[in-house]
Amino acid sequence: MADCTTIFETLTGFLPKNILEKAITETGAEHGTKKFTVLRQLNTMMYAHLTGTTCLRDIEAGIVADKRLQEYTGTISASQISRANRARDTVIFKQIFEASLAKLKKHNGIRIIPGSWGMLKALDSTTVSLCISLFPWAEYRDKTAAVKIHTLYDILLGCPESIVMTEGIIHDKEKMKNFVKEPGITYLFDRAYLDYKEFDRYCREGIFFVSRLKKNAIMKVMNENAVLKGGSILSDKEVILGGQSTQMHHPIRAIQVIDSSNGELFYIITNRFDLTAEEIAQIYRLRWTIETFFKWIKQHLKIKKFFGSSFNAVLNQVYSALTLYCLLLLMHILVGTKHDFLKTVRLIAKGPWNTLIQLQEDLSPKRPPPKVKQKRFNWKQEFEAVLRRYKVS
């Protein structure tokens, strides 16, 4: 019965089981496996992310202590979890994440933006620092190791579309071609991704972008559009970027605005000429949604600490976290997006065996009991009543 369906059962029910079975067959991920299947491994990792568990021993203890959880994970030791995370092909977890994202895309999204803006996607990366003695493959700096999670983020859905994980030493710009390739899409990114040759290619192929210009950039002004006096837009120019050897062939727009946080002037650049300068500035502000996403997954899905030191183990943990994020968004849509997402996630983490009905009741604001209007005590009337009772004149 629907009333008896638990929250964790609903979450795992969102998993694309047909894609999972197909991927297992194609990759042979369960060859020789008798107990700890891919689904059980994924359930185990999602449990760890959801509850904020930080080490394999704690995962093992949590499973031993929870008989209901064992129905989804089986009884498994810390060493068995470690071996599975290290040995299992990352392709299967990537396919599960992408299929979960596709399921989420069937819904109309949760961010409303003007239709004239089109599809907006933000590109950025987040760096996770590691211990160099445990992660020697994750090159970054002399005395530290790190991995970078390069992410393309769908702003309409509020969810990552695809990721590429590399050593921390890899520059953001080197991964642009992995993500920026669809005509008609507007990509948002910061100054780390400035590449004039790529910008020319985008202009030729009908790919749109909105970015921020570096202070020392060279620009040749071709035309200047009028702007409202006293507004947030200081200038709107049509320019050619670059010097003699790096000069672009296509003109783009350079819109000067004021940073509201520190009063600094900077330029937003774009090859979109169909929108107003104010709209371009509003679109660029949406780039911060990916920064908020990075902060959220690090704080609430515990991406900052890894259970294994191999590249496979790290990537499988990241993909399982992103899969869980998609499932949590689906749950948020199911219970109603009017509720706060973080509050919903916290209630799920604290009560995974509660029913959906209970979750919705917990999310609904509790109405205080109606106040009983108390009759005002009238001393004069009470005194006169006493006098009449005892016939005192």
Beta strands, then each sheet from edge to edge (+ up, - down):
strand 1: 120-130
strand 2: 145-154
strand 3: 159-167
strand 4: 186-188
strand 5: 208-212
strand 6: 219-225
strand 7: 233-241
strand 8: 252-258
strand 9: 265-270
sheet 1: 3+ 2- 1+ 4+ 5+ 9- 8+ 7- 6+
end
